[in-house]
Amino acid sequence: MSSNNAAVVEIAQTAGKFTSSIVLQADNKYIDVKSILGLFTTLVSNKGYELHVHGPDADEAKAAMKEVFSKHDLKVDVVED
């Protein structure tokens, strides 16, 4: 599934540009989005996810992550706290 591979790499690379903590919640699992291995074992295109972003550049990170998930047709809700 090469499109999934491209999504995983792009998501991890985008997250790596930020100092904020970016965590993907899938059911009861929490994955550091900067971890390619964690994403490979978790990311399935027909699921919905929650994204938790905390840190000094959180607003910019949220916008960038929404954009990259959308680009790959992945459903994500950014949790606002």
N, CA, C and O atoms as a GROMACS GRO file, in nm:
protein
  324
    1MET      N    1   0.084  -0.119   0.000
    1MET     CA    2   0.000   0.000   0.000
    1MET      C    3   0.088   0.124   0.000
    1MET      O    4   0.113   0.184   0.104
    2SER      N    5   0.136   0.161  -0.118
    2SER     CA    6   0.234   0.269  -0.128
    2SER      C    7   0.179   0.405  -0.090
    2SER      O    8   0.253   0.489  -0.038
    3SER      N    9   0.050   0.430  -0.113
    3SER     CA   10  -0.006   0.560  -0.076
    3SER      C   11  -0.003   0.577   0.077
    3SER      O   12   0.020   0.687   0.127
    4ASN      N   13  -0.026   0.466   0.150
    4ASN     CA   14  -0.018   0.470   0.296
    4ASN      C   15   0.126   0.498   0.339
    4ASN      O   16   0.149   0.574   0.433
    5ASN      N   17   0.222   0.437   0.271
    5ASN     CA   18   0.362   0.462   0.303
    5ASN      C   19   0.396   0.610   0.284
    5ASN      O   20   0.464   0.670   0.368
    6ALA      N   21   0.349   0.668   0.175
    6ALA     CA   22   0.375   0.810   0.149
    6ALA      C   23   0.311   0.896   0.257
    6ALA      O   24   0.371   0.994   0.302
    7ALA      N   25   0.191   0.860   0.300
    7ALA     CA   26   0.123   0.936   0.405
    7ALA      C   27   0.202   0.930   0.534
    7ALA      O   28   0.224   1.032   0.599
    8VAL      N   29   0.247   0.810   0.572
    8VAL     CA   30   0.323   0.793   0.696
    8VAL      C   31   0.449   0.878   0.695
    8VAL      O   32   0.478   0.947   0.792
    9VAL      N   33   0.523   0.873   0.587
    9VAL     CA   34   0.648   0.948   0.577
    9VAL      C   35   0.621   1.099   0.582
    9VAL      O   36   0.690   1.172   0.653
   10GLU      N   37   0.522   1.144   0.507
   10GLU     CA   38   0.493   1.288   0.504
   10GLU      C   39   0.441   1.338   0.638
   10GLU      O   40   0.477   1.448   0.682
   11ILE      N   41   0.357   1.260   0.704
   11ILE     CA   42   0.306   1.298   0.835
   11ILE      C   43   0.420   1.310   0.936
   11ILE      O   44   0.428   1.408   1.010
   12ALA      N   45   0.508   1.211   0.938
   12ALA     CA   46   0.620   1.213   1.032
   12ALA      C   47   0.715   1.329   1.002
   12ALA      O   48   0.763   1.396   1.094
   13GLN      N   49   0.742   1.354   0.874
   13GLN     CA   50   0.830   1.464   0.838
   13GLN      C   51   0.769   1.599   0.874
   13GLN      O   52   0.840   1.688   0.922
   14THR      N   53   0.640   1.614   0.852
   14THR     CA   54   0.573   1.740   0.886
   14THR      C   55   0.576   1.762   1.038
   14THR      O   56   0.606   1.872   1.084
   15ALA      N   57   0.546   1.658   1.114
   15ALA     CA   58   0.547   1.668   1.260
   15ALA      C   59   0.687   1.702   1.311
   15ALA      O   60   0.702   1.776   1.409
   16GLY      N   61   0.789   1.650   1.247
   16GLY     CA   62   0.927   1.673   1.288
   16GLY      C   63   0.972   1.818   1.277
   16GLY      O   64   1.074   1.855   1.334
   17LYS      N   65   0.897   1.899   1.204
   17LYS     CA   66   0.932   2.041   1.187
   17LYS      C   67   0.894   2.124   1.309
   17LYS      O   68   0.933   2.241   1.320
   18PHE      N   69   0.818   2.064   1.402
   18PHE     CA   70   0.766   2.139   1.516
   18PHE      C   71   0.826   2.089   1.646
   18PHE      O   72   0.860   1.971   1.658
   19THR      N   73   0.838   2.178   1.743
   19THR     CA   74   0.888   2.138   1.875
   19THR      C   75   0.775   2.086   1.963
   19THR      O   76   0.800   2.018   2.063
   20SER      N   77   0.652   2.118   1.927
   20SER     CA   78   0.536   2.072   2.005
   20SER      C   79   0.527   1.919   2.005
   20SER      O   80   0.572   1.852   1.913
   21SER      N   81   0.467   1.868   2.112
   21SER     CA   82   0.435   1.726   2.120
   21SER      C   83   0.310   1.703   2.034
   21SER      O   84   0.210   1.772   2.049
   22ILE      N   85   0.318   1.606   1.943
   22ILE     CA   86   0.206   1.574   1.855
   22ILE      C   87   0.177   1.426   1.870
   22ILE      O   88   0.258   1.341   1.830
   23VAL      N   89   0.061   1.395   1.926
   23VAL     CA   90   0.025   1.256   1.958
   23VAL      C   91  -0.106   1.221   1.889
   23VAL      O   92  -0.203   1.296   1.896
   24LEU      N   93  -0.105   1.106   1.822
   24LEU     CA   94  -0.224   1.056   1.754
   24LEU      C   95  -0.292   0.953   1.842
   24LEU      O   96  -0.229   0.860   1.890
   25GLN      N   97  -0.421   0.971   1.862
   25GLN     CA   98  -0.499   0.874   1.940
   25GLN      C   99  -0.583   0.792   1.844
   25GLN      O  100  -0.663   0.846   1.768
   26ALA      N  101  -0.564   0.661   1.850
   26ALA     CA  102  -0.643   0.567   1.770
   26ALA      C  103  -0.698   0.465   1.868
   26ALA      O  104  -0.624   0.382   1.921
   27ASP      N  105  -0.829   0.471   1.891
   27ASP     CA  106  -0.892   0.386   1.993
   27ASP      C  107  -0.823   0.413   2.126
   27ASP      O  108  -0.826   0.525   2.175
   28ASN      N  109  -0.762   0.312   2.186
   28ASN     CA  110  -0.697   0.332   2.315
   28ASN      C  111  -0.545   0.337   2.303
   28ASN      O  112  -0.475   0.323   2.403
   29LYS      N  113  -0.494   0.358   2.182
   29LYS     CA  114  -0.350   0.368   2.160
   29LYS      C  115  -0.311   0.514   2.138
   29LYS      O  116  -0.385   0.590   2.076
   30TYR      N  117  -0.196   0.551   2.189
   30TYR     CA  118  -0.142   0.685   2.170
   30TYR      C  119  -0.007   0.672   2.101
   30TYR      O  120   0.083   0.605   2.152
   31ILE      N  121   0.009   0.735   1.985
   31ILE     CA  122   0.129   0.721   1.905
   31ILE      C  123   0.193   0.858   1.885
   31ILE      O  124   0.125   0.954   1.849
   32ASP      N  125   0.324   0.868   1.907
   32ASP     CA  126   0.399   0.990   1.876
   32ASP      C  127   0.404   1.000   1.724
   32ASP      O  128   0.459   0.912   1.657
   33VAL      N  129   0.348   1.106   1.669
   33VAL     CA  130   0.338   1.121   1.524
   33VAL      C  131   0.475   1.137   1.459
   33VAL      O  132   0.489   1.119   1.338
   34LYS      N  133   0.576   1.170   1.537
   34LYS     CA  134   0.710   1.182   1.483
   34LYS      C  135   0.776   1.045   1.465
   34LYS      O  136   0.887   1.036   1.411
   35SER      N  137   0.710   0.939   1.510
   35SER     CA  138   0.762   0.802   1.500
   35SER      C  139   0.705   0.733   1.377
   35SER      O  140   0.587   0.700   1.372
   36ILE      N  141   0.790   0.712   1.277
   36ILE     CA  142   0.744   0.646   1.155
   36ILE      C  143   0.697   0.504   1.186
   36ILE      O  144   0.595   0.459   1.133
   37LEU      N  145   0.770   0.434   1.271
   37LEU     CA  146   0.731   0.297   1.305
   37LEU      C  147   0.594   0.294   1.372
   37LEU      O  148   0.511   0.210   1.339
   38GLY      N  149   0.570   0.384   1.466
   38GLY     CA  150   0.440   0.391   1.532
   38GLY      C  151   0.328   0.418   1.434
   38GLY      O  152   0.220   0.359   1.445
   39LEU      N  153   0.353   0.505   1.337
   39LEU     CA  154   0.251   0.537   1.237
   39LEU      C  155   0.223   0.417   1.146
   39LEU      O  156   0.108   0.388   1.114
   40PHE      N  157   0.330   0.348   1.105
   40PHE     CA  158   0.312   0.231   1.017
   40PHE      C  159   0.223   0.126   1.083
   40PHE      O  160   0.145   0.060   1.015
   41THR      N  161   0.235   0.110   1.214
   41THR     CA  162   0.158   0.006   1.281
   41THR      C  163   0.016   0.051   1.316
   41THR      O  164  -0.065  -0.030   1.359
   42THR      N  165  -0.013   0.179   1.299
   42THR     CA  166  -0.140   0.233   1.345
   42THR      C  167  -0.227   0.290   1.234
   42THR      O  168  -0.349   0.275   1.237
   43LEU      N  169  -0.166   0.354   1.137
   43LEU     CA  170  -0.241   0.431   1.038
   43LEU      C  171  -0.314   0.341   0.939
   43LEU      O  172  -0.253   0.265   0.864
   44VAL      N  173  -0.447   0.351   0.939
   44VAL     CA  174  -0.533   0.280   0.844
   44VAL      C  175  -0.629   0.385   0.788
   44VAL      O  176  -0.697   0.453   0.864
   45SER      N  177  -0.634   0.396   0.658
   45SER     CA  178  -0.704   0.509   0.598
   45SER      C  179  -0.854   0.516   0.627
   45SER      O  180  -0.911   0.625   0.618
   46ASN      N  181  -0.919   0.406   0.662
   46ASN     CA  182  -1.063   0.413   0.683
   46ASN      C  183  -1.103   0.440   0.827
   46ASN      O  184  -1.221   0.432   0.861
   47LYS      N  185  -1.008   0.472   0.912
   47LYS     CA  186  -1.036   0.504   1.052
   47LYS      C  187  -1.038   0.654   1.073
   47LYS      O  188  -0.991   0.731   0.989
   48GLY      N  189  -1.092   0.693   1.187
   48GLY     CA  190  -1.084   0.832   1.228
   48GLY      C  191  -0.990   0.842   1.346
   48GLY      O  192  -0.982   0.748   1.426
   49TYR      N  193  -0.921   0.952   1.358
   49TYR     CA  194  -0.820   0.969   1.463
   49TYR      C  195  -0.841   1.101   1.536
   49TYR      O  196  -0.908   1.192   1.486
   50GLU      N  197  -0.783   1.109   1.655
   50GLU     CA  198  -0.776   1.236   1.728
   50GLU      C  199  -0.630   1.273   1.740
   50GLU      O  200  -0.544   1.188   1.763
   51LEU      N  201  -0.603   1.401   1.724
   51LEU     CA  202  -0.466   1.451   1.731
   51LEU      C  203  -0.457   1.547   1.849
   51LEU      O  204  -0.536   1.640   1.862
   52HIS      N  205  -0.360   1.522   1.936
   52HIS     CA  206  -0.335   1.606   2.054
   52HIS      C  207  -0.203   1.678   2.032
   52HIS      O  208  -0.099   1.615   2.014
   53VAL      N  209  -0.208   1.812   2.034
   53VAL     CA  210  -0.088   1.892   2.008
   53VAL      C  211  -0.068   1.989   2.123
   53VAL      O  212  -0.158   2.066   2.158
   54HIS      N  213   0.051   1.985   2.183
   54HIS     CA  214   0.084   2.073   2.295
   54HIS      C  215   0.226   2.126   2.278
   54HIS      O  216   0.318   2.049   2.251
   55GLY      N  217   0.241   2.256   2.294
   55GLY     CA  218   0.375   2.313   2.288
   55GLY      C  219   0.373   2.455   2.235
   55GLY      O  220   0.268   2.511   2.206
   56PRO      N  221   0.493   2.512   2.222
   56PRO     CA  222   0.506   2.653   2.186
   56PRO      C  223   0.458   2.687   2.045
   56PRO      O  224   0.417   2.800   2.019
   57ASP      N  225   0.463   2.591   1.954
   57ASP     CA  226   0.420   2.618   1.816
   57ASP      C  227   0.297   2.532   1.781
   57ASP      O  228   0.280   2.489   1.667
   58ALA      N  229   0.212   2.509   1.880
   58ALA     CA  230   0.097   2.420   1.864
   58ALA      C  231   0.001   2.466   1.755
   58ALA      O  232  -0.048   2.384   1.678
   59ASP      N  233  -0.027   2.595   1.747
   59ASP     CA  234  -0.123   2.644   1.646
   59ASP      C  235  -0.074   2.615   1.505
   59ASP      O  236  -0.150   2.569   1.420
   60GLU      N  237   0.055   2.642   1.480
   60GLU     CA  238   0.112   2.615   1.348
   60GLU      C  239   0.115   2.465   1.321
   60GLU      O  240   0.087   2.422   1.209
   61ALA      N  241   0.149   2.387   1.422
   61ALA     CA  242   0.154   2.242   1.406
   61ALA      C  243   0.016   2.185   1.375
   61ALA      O  244   0.003   2.097   1.290
   62LYS      N  245  -0.086   2.234   1.445
   62LYS     CA  246  -0.223   2.185   1.421
   62LYS      C  247  -0.264   2.210   1.276
   62LYS      O  248  -0.318   2.122   1.210
   63ALA      N  249  -0.238   2.331   1.227
   63ALA     CA  250  -0.275   2.366   1.090
   63ALA      C  251  -0.202   2.277   0.989
   63ALA      O  252  -0.262   2.227   0.894
   64ALA      N  253  -0.073   2.258   1.010
   64ALA     CA  254   0.007   2.176   0.917
   64ALA      C  255  -0.036   2.030   0.920
   64ALA      O  256  -0.042   1.965   0.816
   65MET      N  257  -0.067   1.979   1.039
   65MET     CA  258  -0.106   1.839   1.050
   65MET      C  259  -0.244   1.815   0.988
   65MET      O  260  -0.266   1.713   0.923
   66LYS      N  261  -0.336   1.909   1.008
   66LYS     CA  262  -0.468   1.897   0.945
   66LYS      C  263  -0.452   1.889   0.793
   66LYS      O  264  -0.516   1.808   0.726
   67GLU      N  265  -0.365   1.974   0.741
   67GLU     CA  266  -0.343   1.981   0.597
   67GLU      C  267  -0.286   1.849   0.543
   67GLU      O  268  -0.332   1.799   0.440
   68VAL      N  269  -0.186   1.793   0.610
   68VAL     CA  270  -0.123   1.671   0.559
   68VAL      C  271  -0.216   1.550   0.573
   68VAL      O  272  -0.217   1.463   0.486
   69PHE      N  273  -0.293   1.543   0.680
   69PHE     CA  274  -0.389   1.432   0.694
   69PHE      C  275  -0.495   1.443   0.584
   69PHE      O  276  -0.530   1.343   0.522
   70SER      N  277  -0.544   1.564   0.560
   70SER     CA  278  -0.646   1.586   0.458
   70SER      C  279  -0.593   1.549   0.319
   70SER      O  280  -0.664   1.489   0.239
   71LYS      N  281  -0.470   1.586   0.292
   71LYS     CA  282  -0.407   1.557   0.162
   71LYS      C  283  -0.410   1.408   0.132
   71LYS      O  284  -0.424   1.368   0.017
   72HIS      N  285  -0.397   1.326   0.236
   72HIS     CA  286  -0.394   1.180   0.219
   72HIS      C  287  -0.529   1.115   0.251
   72HIS      O  288  -0.536   0.994   0.273
   73ASP      N  289  -0.634   1.196   0.254
   73ASP     CA  290  -0.770   1.146   0.280
   73ASP      C  291  -0.783   1.068   0.409
   73ASP      O  292  -0.851   0.965   0.415
   74LEU      N  293  -0.716   1.116   0.513
   74LEU     CA  294  -0.724   1.055   0.646
   74LEU      C  295  -0.806   1.146   0.736
   74LEU      O  296  -0.785   1.267   0.740
   75LYS      N  297  -0.899   1.088   0.808
   75LYS     CA  298  -0.987   1.165   0.897
   75LYS      C  299  -0.916   1.189   1.029
   75LYS      O  300  -0.869   1.095   1.094
   76VAL      N  301  -0.908   1.316   1.069
   76VAL     CA  302  -0.846   1.348   1.197
   76VAL      C  303  -0.921   1.465   1.260
   76VAL      O  304  -0.955   1.563   1.193
   77ASP      N  305  -0.946   1.454   1.390
   77ASP     CA  306  -1.002   1.563   1.467
   77ASP      C  307  -0.893   1.615   1.558
   77ASP      O  308  -0.835   1.539   1.636
   78VAL      N  309  -0.864   1.743   1.549
   78VAL     CA  310  -0.764   1.802   1.637
   78VAL      C  311  -0.835   1.841   1.766
   78VAL      O  312  -0.929   1.920   1.764
   79VAL      N  313  -0.788   1.786   1.877
   79VAL     CA  314  -0.849   1.811   2.007
   79VAL      C  315  -0.804   1.948   2.056
   79VAL      O  316  -0.685   1.975   2.070
   80GLU      N  317  -0.900   2.032   2.082
   80GLU     CA  318  -0.872   2.166   2.135
   80GLU      C  319  -0.888   2.162   2.286
   80GLU      O  320  -0.997   2.132   2.336
   81ASP      N  321  -0.782   2.192   2.359
   81ASP     CA  322  -0.795   2.193   2.504
   81ASP      C  323  -0.745   2.319   2.568
   81ASP      O  324  -0.751   2.333   2.690
   0.00000   0.00000   0.00000
